[in-house]
Amino acid sequence: MAWFKREEKGINTPTEQKKETPDGLWYKCPECKTVATMAEHKRLLFVCGHCGHHDRIDAADYFELLFDEGQFEELDADLTSGDPLHFVDTKAYPQRVQATEKNTGLKDAVRTAHGRSDGQPLVVAAMDFKFIGGSMGSVVGEKIARAIDYARQHRVPFLMISRSGGARMMEAGYSLMQMAKTSAKLALLAEAGVPYVSLLTDPTTGGVTASFAMLGDFNIAEPGALIGFAGPRVIKETIGKDLPKGFQSAEFVLEHGFLDFIVDRRDLKRRLADLLHLLRPAAVPAAAPGAPSAAARRSPAKGR
């Protein structure tokens, strides 16, 4: 039958008539190798529906996930890096920044915004790993510091989403100073009694881990995220020993007491809303006419 035997030989199909599957229609999980459509993968917030593997997503995706109806106002969107050290490696630092801006559409490795999440006001700072490995330079530190100031001045909870390879080598000491600056701002936020939740995603390492990422009132993480200071390869070469299975994974860090809980991205908005509701100060009941206010009741009487 012609179905099973080629009767004509040397058939050539013109290039314009060839039909190929367009790129980007299918997703293959790097962990369990399950294949799914990209539409389904996006619907599941870039989490494998079979094994729960969490793909990396961008700041824009987190904003769309967390803010109601994707509505938010971005803070300090136009801040860009300078070149105080005139740093040059394979190319000059300003050229590297310009090339990365062109490739990613980002100004730097963090975006900050405020809006409403599940009806509650929220300030979010989300790091983007695709901008020079999410490295922390002066702009990253400044934008986070300003977002913390906004949260403190408006008494709005602050969520930090960390994804970073650590300090930016092109800015050397300027980069390291961001650790102190952001930590000091968080101390002021704590002093003001404004909640701070730190979400650690894959990977969170270096100076970011050593500063603001681990200073939350609640430190939470996505499943399987790499969390640590130095990478596992560097540690293994330094100590000359094999590392425990799952070393520096979110599950390992949780087991050793450095995290409060791990949250699936698909449950993040709901869990965050529940957490912020618990952290919200209880409303003070209105005083009866003629009765002293709550502040007066807490104040010691004069002359005692």
N, C-alpha and C positions, 0 to 999 in steps of 0.2 A: 504494500500500500504506500501511496505517496506520503502519507503521514509519517512513516517510519523510514523511508528511503528517499534520499535526495536524487531526484531524477535529472536535474540540471546541475552541472558543475560550473565553478567559476562565477558564482553569483556575487556581485558587488553592490552594496547599498550605498548610495551617495551620502556624504556626511550630513547634509541638511535633513535627510530623512531618518537618520539614526535616532532612536529614542533612548535616553539615559535618565536614570533616577536623579533628580536634583539633589544637591547637597543639603544637609540640614533637616531631612525628613525623619531620620531615625536616630535613636540614642542607644548606645550599648554601655551598660553599667561596667565600670572598671573593676568592681569587686566581684559580682556574681555573674557577669557577662549576659545578663538578661537584656533582650532587645525590646524597645518600646518606641512608639512614635514620639517625636519631639513635642507635639501638641499635648500628649498625655503627660510627658515628663514635666512640661511647664505647668500643667494643671496641678501636679503634685508638688509644685514649688521647687523643682529640680532636686527632688528626693526620689531614689529608686523605690518603686512600689513593691519590689520583691524582697530586697535585703535592707532597705532603709539607708543606703549610702547617701550622704549629703554632698552634692556637688557645690563648688564654690559659686557664689553669686555676687553681684555688684551692689554698691550702695543704693543705686536706683531701684534695684529689685527689693531691697529691704524697705525702702521708703514706700514703695507700692504695696508691700505686704502689711506694713505696720500702720500707716496713716489711713484714716477712714476715707474711702473713695479715692485714695491716692492723692488727696489734697494736702499740701504743705507749703510752707514758705521757707526758702533756703536762706541760710545766713552766710554772709561773707563769701559769696560765690566767686568773687573775682580776685581773691588773694593769690599771688603767685610767688614762686621762690626767687630770691636774689642769688648772687654768687659772691658772698663775702670773702671766700678764700681763693677765688680764681682757680678753682680745681679743674684739673685735666687728667683724664685717664686715656682711654682709647679715643675719646672726643671731649671737647670742653663741656663743662656742666650745663651752661645755658643751652647749648645745642642739644644735649641729651633731654633736658626738660622740654624744649620746644618739640622735639621729635615725639616724645611720649604724649604730650598734649595733643599733637596731631593724630596719633594712632589711637588714642583712647577717648578723646573728647573731654578729658578731665583737666582741671587746673592743678590739682595736686592729689595726694593719696588719701584725703578724707573729705567727706561732704557733711555739712551740718544743716539741720532744719528743725522747724517746730511746727506742730499741728495737733490734731486730735487722734488718739488711738482708742478705739472702743468708747468713744465719747469723752475720754479723759485727756487733758492737755499733756503734751509730752515733747521734750527736746531730745533729738537723736543725733549722734555723731557716728557715722559709719565709714570705716576704712575700705579702700579699694586696692586689692593686691596687684592689679594689673598696672598700677602707676609705680614704677620702679620698686616692685616687690612690696608695696604698702609701707615703704620705709618712712621713718619719722624724721622729718626735717623741721625747719623753723615754721613753715606754713602750717604743717600738721599740728604742731604744738600750739601755735597761736589760735588756730580755728577751734581747737578743742577747748582752750582756755576761754575764748570768747563765748562759746556755747555754754560752758559752765556758768560764766557770769550772767548770761541771759536767763538760765534756769534759776539761778539764785535770786536775781532781781525780780523775776516774775513768779517765784516760788512754784516752779513747774518741775516735776520729776525729770531726771536726766538718764538717758540710756546711751551707753558707749558700746559700739559693736567693733571689736578689735579683729583685725586680720593683717598681720605685719611680719616682715622679716627682721624688724628691729630698727636700730638707729641708721640714719642715712650717712654713709661714709663720706659723701661729697661735702657734707657740712660739718663733719668732725665734732668739735666741742660745742658748736652751736646746736647741733642735733641732741647731744647729751643733756644740754641745759633744759630741753623740753621736758625731760623726766621730772626735774625739780619743779618747773613752772606748773605743769599740769597737776602734780601731786599737791602743791600748795593751794591751787585753786579748788581742788577736791576737799581739802581740809576746811576751806571757807564754806563750801557747800554743806559739809557735814555739820559745821558749827551753826549754820542757818537752819538745820533740821530738814533739808530738802533731800528726798530719796535719790539714791544713785544705784542703778543696776548695771553691771558690767557683763556683756555677752561676749564670750571668747569663741571665735570660729577658727577654721583651719586655714593657715597656721597662725598661732599667736606666739611669738618668740622674741628674744632679745630684750632691748630696753623697754619695749611696750609691756611685756610681761612683768618686768622689774619695776614698773611704775603704775600708770593709771588702770591697766587691765586687771590688776589684782587688788584694787582698793575699793571695790564696790561694797555697798551695804549687803548686796547679794551678788555673788559671782556665779554665773551660770554659763553653760557651754552647749554647743551643738554636738551630737553624737560623733565620735571618731575624730574630733578635732585634735591636731597636734598642738600641745601646749607645753612650753618650757622656756628656758633661757638660752642655753647653747643647744644645738641640734644633737640628735642621738649619735650621729656618726662622729662628731667632734668629741663627745663625752666618751664614747667607746675607745677612740684612739688615745685619749688622755689617760684613762684609768687602766686600759689594757685588758678589759674584761667584757664578756658578753652582757648585754642588758636584758632585764626581765621582759617577757612577752608583753606587748602592748605598752611598753615604756613611753611615757609622755603623751599617751592618748587621753582624751577627756575622761574616759572611764577609769584609767589608772590614777589620774589626778584627783578625781572625785573620791576614789577609795582611800586615798592618803590625806583627805581632809582639806584640800585647797579649793574645792568647789562646793556650792550649796546644792545644786541639782543640774541634771542634763535635760535639755528640752528639745524635742523634735521640732523642726522648723514649721511643720504643719500645725503645731499647737502653740507656736510662740506667741501670737497675738493674744490668744485667750489666757494663757498662763501669765503673761506679762500684765494683762489687765487685772487679773485676780490678785497678783502680787502687789501692784500699785494701790489697789483698793484696800488691801490690808495695811499698807504703809501710810495711807492717807490719814492725817490727824483726825480724831473724832470731833464732830461739831460740838461747840460749847452751847448748851441750852440757853435760851434768852432768859435774862433775870426778870423776876416779877417787878412791877412798878414800885419804886421806892427801895428795892433791895440793892445791896452793893453788887457791883459787877464782878465777873470771875477774876479779873485782874486785881481788883481791890481785895477780894477774899484771899488771894494768894499772897498779898503784900503784908508784911508785919505792921502792926499798929505803931504809929509814931509815939515816941516818948518811952517805949519799952526798952 
